[in-house]
């Protein structure tokens, strides 16, 4: 029998960051500690500096020590980073999360979207209650590949380059197909839609070609295609028709925000950046400077991201209790909203960070 003294110790690097990042992290960590009480696993949380305010104070956005800690940890729990008025000399915002994706090989941006019980539907069609999809965003190349290497010539022309590689495409397509396989076992449709602009760009035609090649390895999963503009339209017309979508970096960035809007907004939207060896879990929203320090931030997305972390750790470690507790945490979130009494500020309610976290905790 496993005891507290023999529990699996999991090191979690915590990068709370800027704005509301520390607030939503502080609401989430106690829930994870509560789940770990008397469990066959335990967490060892360690906080590390990074972000826009750290850059302003030190000139470094992502300290080497923080990167090393994230590399050594079992997983990284991330709040939010960036501040509109704090920028690099070239005018771009501080975004250490993008550096972490490249440095740790976090090529699969996983962005699930499903409406929570009791929340108002964003679409009038009653089928909107059945939305349950996942956008897989390739997160290390595409239009972001040369994000700090774009050129401006004589103040008359600017150029950024899209990069699509075979290796990058194969691994993200395989990730999407494997996810669809697992979802099919749980009752989901089990199909993957490649979202691209293959009718215009050679890079996108290459991305689709590799998708079709990799699809042959997953005969139990249906492979589909759709252009990005048509997909954006379908997200308003019939989002319930989608299961897993895989797409290029920039398209995925935009599409995942759109799907978040279908289920209540960014405060409800969890995400993960996953690679072959490392993973980072964070809410889809940003640092929200306009509400920082007011207790109005919605921690739901961060809490659901933590549930994704538990599920990923279960797969990595073989500790089944982690997967069971991931489900417990998701169900606690659902139960907190199911009564209809819990309503975050951004949806016209008066429930802030503390109230939402307390309601979820009460259901664990």
C-alpha positions in Angstrom: 0.0 0.0 0.0 1.3 3.4 -1.0 1.8 5.9 1.9 2.6 9.6 2.0 6.2 8.7 2.6 6.4 6.7 -0.6 4.2 8.9 -2.8 5.5 9.9 -6.2 7.0 13.4 -5.9 6.3 15.6 -8.9 8.3 18.8 -9.3 6.2 21.6 -10.8 7.9 24.8 -12.0 5.5 27.7 -11.4 5.8 30.8 -13.6 3.1 33.1 -12.4 4.3 36.1 -14.5 2.5 39.4 -14.9 -0.9 41.0 -14.3 -3.5 38.5 -13.2 -1.1 35.6 -13.7 -0.1 35.4 -10.0 -3.8 35.7 -9.0 -5.1 32.8 -11.0 -2.1 30.7 -10.0 -2.7 31.4 -6.4 -6.3 30.2 -6.8 -5.2 27.0 -8.5 -2.3 25.7 -6.5 -4.3 25.1 -3.3 -6.8 22.9 -5.3 -3.9 20.8 -6.6 -2.6 20.5 -3.0 -6.0 19.4 -1.8 -6.2 16.7 -4.5 -2.7 15.5 -3.5 -3.6 15.1 0.2 -3.3 11.3 1.0 -2.8 10.6 -2.7 -0.1 8.3 -4.1 1.6 11.4 -5.4 2.6 14.7 -4.0 3.6 18.1 -5.6 6.7 20.1 -5.0 6.0 23.6 -6.3 8.8 26.1 -7.0 8.2 29.6 -8.3 10.5 31.2 -10.8 10.7 34.7 -12.2 10.0 35.7 -15.8 7.8 38.1 -17.8 7.5 41.7 -18.7 7.9 43.2 -15.3 11.0 41.1 -14.7 12.3 42.3 -18.0 11.7 45.9 -17.0 13.6 45.4 -13.7 16.5 43.3 -15.1 16.6 43.5 -18.9 15.9 39.7 -19.1 12.5 38.3 -19.8 13.3 34.6 -19.3 16.3 34.1 -17.0 18.5 31.1 -17.8 17.8 29.7 -14.3 14.0 29.8 -15.0 14.5 28.0 -18.3 16.7 25.4 -16.6 14.0 24.9 -13.9 11.3 24.4 -16.4 13.5 21.9 -18.3 14.2 19.9 -15.1 10.6 20.0 -13.8 8.0 17.3 -14.3 5.7 20.0 -15.7 5.4 23.8 -15.8 2.3 25.7 -14.6 2.1 29.1 -16.2 0.0 32.1 -15.3 0.2 34.9 -17.9 3.0 37.1 -19.2 3.2 40.4 -21.0 2.4 44.1 -20.4 1.3 46.4 -23.2 3.6 49.3 -22.2 6.6 47.1 -21.7 8.2 46.1 -25.0 11.4 45.1 -26.7 13.2 47.8 -28.6 11.7 46.5 -31.9 8.2 47.2 -30.5 7.1 43.6 -29.9 5.7 42.5 -26.6 7.5 40.4 -23.9 6.4 36.8 -24.4 8.7 34.3 -22.7 6.0 31.6 -23.3 7.0 31.6 -27.0 10.7 31.1 -26.0 9.7 28.2 -23.8 7.9 26.5 -26.7 11.0 26.6 -28.8 13.5 25.8 -26.1 11.6 22.9 -24.7 10.2 21.6 -28.0 6.6 22.2 -27.1 5.3 21.8 -30.6 1.6 20.9 -29.9 -0.6 23.7 -28.6 -3.6 21.9 -27.2 -6.7 24.1 -26.9 -9.9 22.3 -25.9 -13.3 24.0 -26.1 -16.5 22.9 -24.4 -19.3 24.9 -22.8 -19.6 24.5 -19.0 -22.9 23.6 -17.4 -25.1 26.5 -16.4 -23.2 29.0 -18.6 -25.2 31.1 -21.2 -24.8 29.7 -24.7 -23.0 32.0 -27.1 -24.9 30.6 -30.1 -28.7 30.4 -30.4 -28.7 26.9 -31.9 -29.4 24.3 -29.1 -26.7 22.1 -30.7 -24.1 24.5 -29.3 -24.4 22.7 -26.0 -22.7 19.8 -27.8 -19.5 21.7 -28.7 -16.5 19.6 -27.6 -13.5 20.1 -29.8 -9.8 20.5 -29.6 -7.6 22.8 -31.7 -4.1 21.5 -32.1 -1.8 24.4 -33.0 1.7 23.7 -34.3 3.6 26.0 -31.9 7.3 26.1 -33.0 7.3 27.1 -36.6 4.8 28.5 -39.2 4.5 32.3 -39.2 6.1 32.4 -35.7 9.3 30.7 -36.8 11.2 33.9 -37.4 9.2 36.1 -35.0 12.3 38.0 -33.9 14.1 38.0 -37.3 11.7 39.8 -39.5 13.1 42.6 -41.6 12.1 46.2 -42.3 13.7 47.8 -45.3 14.1 51.6 -45.6 10.9 52.1 -43.6 8.9 51.1 -46.7 8.6 47.3 -46.5 8.4 44.7 -43.8 8.8 40.9 -44.2 8.2 37.9 -42.0 8.7 34.4 -43.3 6.5 31.3 -42.8 8.4 28.1 -42.2 6.8 24.7 -42.5 9.1 21.7 -42.2 8.4 18.0 -42.7 9.6 17.1 -39.3 7.5 19.7 -37.6 4.4 18.8 -39.6 4.8 15.0 -39.1 5.0 15.3 -35.3 2.1 17.6 -34.9 -0.1 15.6 -37.3 0.7 12.4 -35.4 -0.1 14.1 -32.1 -3.5 15.1 -33.5 -4.3 11.7 -34.8 -3.2 10.0 -31.5 -5.4 12.4 -29.6 -8.4 11.6 -31.9 -7.8 7.9 -31.3 -8.0 8.4 -27.5 -11.0 10.6 -27.8 -12.8 8.0 -29.9 -12.3 5.5 -27.2 -14.2 7.9 -24.9 -17.1 8.3 -27.2 -16.0 11.2 -29.4 -16.4 11.0 -33.2 -12.7 10.3 -33.8 -11.8 12.6 -36.8 -9.1 15.1 -37.5 -9.6 18.2 -39.7 -6.5 19.7 -41.3 -7.1 23.5 -41.4 -4.9 25.3 -44.0 -4.8 27.6 -47.0 -3.5 24.9 -49.4 -5.3 26.5 -52.3 -3.0 29.5 -52.2 0.3 28.9 -50.4 2.8 26.2 -51.3 3.7 25.9 -47.6 0.1 25.1 -46.8 -0.1 22.6 -49.6 3.0 20.9 -48.2 1.4 20.9 -44.7 -1.7 19.2 -46.1 0.3 16.7 -48.2 2.1 15.6 -45.0 -1.2 15.4 -43.2 -2.5 13.0 -45.8 0.6 10.9 -45.6 0.4 10.6 -41.8 -3.3 9.8 -41.9 -2.5 6.5 -43.5 -0.9 5.4 -40.2 -4.2 5.9 -38.3 -6.9 4.0 -40.3 -9.4 4.2 -37.4 -9.4 8.0 -37.5 -11.2 9.9 -40.3 -9.0 12.6 -42.0 -10.7 15.7 -43.2 -9.6 19.0 -44.8 -10.9 22.6 -44.6 -9.6 26.0 -45.5 -9.0 28.4 -42.6 -11.5 31.0 -43.8 -14.2 28.3 -44.3 -13.4 26.9 -40.8 -13.8 30.4 -39.3 -17.3 30.5 -40.9 -18.1 26.9 -39.7 -17.2 27.8 -36.1 -20.2 30.1 -36.1 -22.4 27.9 -38.3 -21.7 24.4 -37.0 -18.8 24.1 -34.5 -20.4 20.9 -33.1 -19.4 19.1 -36.3 -15.7 19.3 -35.3 -13.6 16.9 -33.1 -9.9 17.6 -33.4 -8.4 20.3 -35.7 -4.8 20.6 -36.6 -3.3 23.8 -38.1 -0.3 26.1 -38.5 0.9 28.4 -35.7 -0.8 31.7 -36.6 -4.0 30.0 -37.8 -4.2 28.1 -34.6 -3.6 31.2 -32.5 -6.6 32.9 -34.1 -8.8 29.9 -34.3 -8.3 28.9 -30.7 -9.4 32.3 -29.5 -12.5 32.0 -31.7 -13.4 28.7 -30.2 -12.8 30.1 -26.7 -15.4 32.8 -27.5 -17.9 30.1 -28.3 -17.7 28.6 -24.8 -17.7 31.8 -22.6 -14.5 33.5 -23.4 -10.8 33.4 -22.5 -11.5 33.0 -18.8 -13.0 29.6 -19.5 -10.4 28.4 -22.0 -7.6 26.1 -20.8 -4.5 25.1 -22.9 -1.3 23.1 -22.9 1.9 23.3 -24.8 3.2 19.7 -25.1 6.3 18.2 -26.6 7.9 14.8 -26.5 9.6 15.4 -23.2 8.2 18.5 -21.6 4.8 20.3 -21.2 3.6 23.6 -20.0 0.0 24.3 -18.9 -1.6 27.8 -19.0 -4.9 29.6 -19.5 -5.5 30.9 -22.9 -6.0 34.5 -21.6 -3.3 37.1 -21.2 -2.2 39.2 -18.2 -5.2 41.5 -18.3 -3.6 44.6 -16.8 -6.9 46.4 -16.7 -8.2 44.2 -13.9 -4.9 43.1 -12.2 -5.0 43.3 -8.5 -8.8 43.8 -8.2 -9.8 40.2 -7.5 -11.9 40.1 -10.6 -9.8 37.6 -12.6 -11.6 34.3 -13.6 -9.3 31.4 -12.5 -11.4 28.7 -14.3 -9.2 28.5 -17.4 -6.1 28.0 -15.2 -7.8 25.4 -13.0 -8.9 23.5 -16.1 -5.3 23.7 -17.4 -4.2 22.2 -14.2 -6.6 19.3 -14.8 -4.9 18.8 -18.2 -1.6 18.8 -16.4 -2.8 16.0 -14.1 -3.9 14.0 -17.1 -0.6 14.4 -18.9 1.4 13.5 -15.8 -0.7 10.4 -15.4 0.2 9.3 -18.9 3.9 10.1 -18.2 4.2 8.5 -14.8 1.6 5.7 -14.9 0.1 6.9 -11.6 -3.6 6.3 -12.3 -4.7 8.5 -9.4 -3.5 11.5 -11.3 -6.0 10.8 -14.2 -8.7 10.2 -11.7 -8.0 13.5 -10.0 -7.9 15.3 -13.3 -11.5 14.1 -13.8 -12.4 15.0 -10.2 -11.2 18.5 -10.8 -13.1 18.9 -14.1 -16.2 17.6 -12.5 -15.8 20.0 -9.6 -15.6 22.9 -12.1 -18.7 21.6 -13.8 -20.6 21.3 -10.6 -19.6 24.8 -9.5 -21.2 26.3 -12.6 -24.1 23.8 -13.0 -26.4 25.6 -10.5 -26.3 28.8 -12.6 -25.5 30.8 -9.5 -21.8 31.3 -10.2 -21.1 34.0 -12.8 -17.7 35.6 -13.4 -17.4 39.4 -13.9 -16.6 39.1 -17.6 -20.0 37.4 -18.2 -21.9 40.1 -16.3 -21.7 38.5 -12.9 -20.1 39.5 -9.6 -18.0 36.4 -8.8 -14.3 37.0 -8.7 -11.2 35.0 -8.3 -11.8 33.9 -4.7 -15.4 33.1 -5.0 -14.9 30.9 -8.1 -12.0 29.0 -6.5 -13.9 28.5 -3.3 -17.0 27.2 -5.2 -14.8 24.7 -7.1 -13.0 23.6 -3.9 -16.3 23.0 -2.2 -17.1 20.3 -4.9 -13.8 18.4 -4.5 
